[in-house]
């Protein structure tokens, strides 16, 4: 279990808050994705191999994750 937010909430708790509290979604999304940003960015760099488009692709990936999270069922590793 990945402990986030100074040990106060784990991923499952953050997902529950994200899915049930619309007013806190941006803040919770940031906390939830923070541990994964550098590896996700590196993965996008590897797949795209075009430095001029990487930021747009990365933003698109984050947006798709954000839009899919309300329906996400946590059954294993996030």
Backbone torsions as a table, in degrees:
resi	resn	phi	psi	omega
1	UNK	NA	129.0	-177.8
2	UNK	-89.0	118.8	-179.0
3	UNK	-87.6	126.6	-178.8
4	UNK	-123.2	173.2	173.5
5	UNK	56.6	52.2	178.6
6	UNK	57.8	32.1	176.7
7	UNK	81.3	4.8	-177.0
8	UNK	-84.2	-36.1	-177.8
9	UNK	-131.4	141.8	174.2
10	UNK	-97.9	180.0	-176.9
11	UNK	-59.7	-41.4	-179.6
12	UNK	-62.7	-44.2	178.4
13	UNK	-62.4	-43.6	179.8
14	UNK	-63.6	-40.5	177.3
15	UNK	-62.8	-41.4	177.8
16	UNK	-62.7	-43.5	178.3
17	UNK	-64.2	-43.7	179.2
18	UNK	-58.5	-45.3	-175.7
19	UNK	-74.3	-22.5	-174.8
20	UNK	-111.9	-2.5	-176.0
21	UNK	-136.6	93.0	-176.8
22	UNK	-61.8	-32.1	-175.9
23	UNK	-71.0	-21.2	-177.7
24	UNK	-105.9	6.5	-172.1
25	UNK	-58.0	-44.7	-177.9
26	UNK	-63.4	-44.5	179.7
27	UNK	-64.1	-45.0	-179.0
28	UNK	-66.5	-40.2	178.5
29	UNK	-60.0	-42.3	177.7
30	UNK	-60.3	-47.0	179.5
31	UNK	-63.8	-40.1	-177.8
32	UNK	-68.5	-39.8	-174.9
33	UNK	-88.6	-18.3	-175.0
34	UNK	-49.4	-46.3	-179.4
35	UNK	-66.2	-18.0	-174.2
36	UNK	-104.4	-10.8	-172.4
37	UNK	-57.7	-48.8	-175.8
38	UNK	-66.5	-40.9	179.6
39	UNK	-71.0	-35.9	177.2
40	UNK	-66.2	-42.3	178.1
41	UNK	-62.8	-44.0	178.3
42	UNK	-61.7	-40.9	178.8
43	UNK	-63.4	-42.1	176.6
44	UNK	-63.0	-42.0	178.3
45	UNK	-59.4	-44.5	-178.8
46	UNK	-62.9	-43.9	-176.4
47	UNK	-74.5	-38.7	-175.2
48	UNK	-83.6	-46.2	179.4
49	UNK	59.5	31.2	178.0
50	UNK	-139.0	101.7	-174.5
51	UNK	-60.3	-28.1	-177.9
52	UNK	-73.8	-22.9	-179.4
53	UNK	-106.1	-4.4	-172.2
54	UNK	-60.5	-40.8	-178.8
55	UNK	-65.2	-38.5	177.7
56	UNK	-66.2	-42.5	179.4
57	UNK	-65.4	-44.3	179.6
58	UNK	-60.8	-43.4	178.2
59	UNK	-63.4	-40.6	178.0
60	UNK	-62.9	-41.8	178.5
61	UNK	-62.9	-45.8	179.0
62	UNK	-62.3	-40.0	178.5
63	UNK	-63.4	-41.5	178.4
64	UNK	-65.1	-39.3	176.6
65	UNK	-63.1	-46.6	-179.6
66	UNK	-57.7	-44.0	-177.9
67	UNK	-71.0	-28.5	-178.3
68	UNK	-85.6	-20.7	-174.7
69	UNK	-60.8	-33.7	179.3
70	UNK	-60.2	-25.3	-179.5
71	UNK	-101.3	-1.7	-175.6
72	UNK	-70.0	131.8	175.6
73	UNK	-107.2	117.3	-175.9
74	UNK	-76.8	102.1	178.8
75	UNK	-130.5	67.5	-179.0
76	UNK	127.5	-151.9	-177.5
77	UNK	-73.4	132.2	177.8
78	UNK	-71.0	NA	NA
